Amino acid sequence: MNTPSTPILYGIPNCDSVKRARAWLTAQGRAHQFHDFKKLGVPAQRLEAWLLAPGWTLLLNRQGSTWRKLDPAAQAQVVDAASARALMLAQPSVIKRPVVDWPDGSTTVDFDPVLWSKA
């Protein structure tokens, strides 16, 4: 993978965490790219990497409305990285946001200004 020279923030523009994250990066004077899951989809190659690290259990947002709207049988089918991948590709809103690929090659999930200050 080519490492980006600026952070790439993946998410959905109307997500509150994504809004806070983008505002924080801007306030820090940190240039960044934004990848909109709704318009551009989930990049399958990046999803494969995210499922390995930071991992599918962290990436799957079981607290969000998309997950809660799934019927219990569909929720019960998500038991490993492969089943999580299928759901995430079909319903990108189930991915915890934002996901950020940092220039140092690391990836973070969710907005954490303390952790981000070190990135």
N, C-alpha and C positions, 0 to 999 in steps of 0.2 A: 504494500500500500504506500502511495506517496503521502507523506505527512504534509498537512496543510500549513501555510505560513501564518494563517489567522485561525482562531477557533471557528469551527462549524457547529452551529446550534441547530439541532433538529427538533421539530415540534409542530404545534398547531398555533396559529397567530392569536386566537381568542382564548387560549389557555392562560390562566392567571400566573402560573409559575413561569411560563415562557415569557409573558409580558414583563414580569419582575426581572427575569434573567437578562433579557435584551436591554431593559432600562439600566440595569446595573453595569453591564458591559459598556454601554454608551457613556454612562456617568464616569466610569473609570478611564475613558478615552481609549478603550480597547476595540479596535476594528474587529469585525466578525462577519461571517456569512450566515445566512439563515436559510434552512431547508424546510420548506412547508410540506408536511406529510399529506395534507389535504390536496394540494396542487401537484406535487411532484412524486407522491407515493413514498413508500419506505424503500430506501436503497438496499436491495437484497444482499449485496456483498458486505455492506456495513453491518446489516442485521446479523449476518453470520458471525462477524467479529464480536459484536456486542453480546451475542448469546454465550460466547465463551468468556469474555471479560468485558464488562463486569458481571455477566451471568444472567440467565433467563429469569431467575427468581426475583432479582432486583429490578429487571427491566419490565416485568409484568406488573401493571398497576391494578392490584386487586381492590383498591379503595375507590377507584373512579367509577363514574356513572356508566361507562360502557361495559365494564365488567359486571356491575350490579344488574344491568339489564339483561345479561345473558341468562338463559335458563340454567338451572342447576346441573342438568345433564351435560351441557356444553362446558360449563366451568369444570366439572369433574373430569372431562377429557384432557385437560391441560395438566400433564403429569411430567413432562420432560422438555428439553430444548426443542425437539422436533415439533411437538404439539403446540408449544408456545409460539414457535416460528410461524406455523400455519395460521394461528389466530391473529398474530401481529400483522401478517401480510394482508389478511382479509379485513381486519379492523384495526388500522393504525392507532386509533384513539385509545386502545388498551395498553399502549406503550407509555410507561412513566416518563414524564417530560419535565424539563428538557433533557435530551441526550446531547452531550457536547464532546466532539473530538477536538482535543487540544493539540497545539503545535508540537508538544513534546512526545506525542504518540499515545498519550493516555486518553481514557474516555471516562466521563462522569455522567451520572444519572441523577436528576433532580437539581434544584437550585440550592447551592450552599455557598454563600458569599465568603465565609471563612476559608473553606477549601479552595474556592476559586481564586482567592487573593494569592494563593501559593502557586497557582498554575501559570 
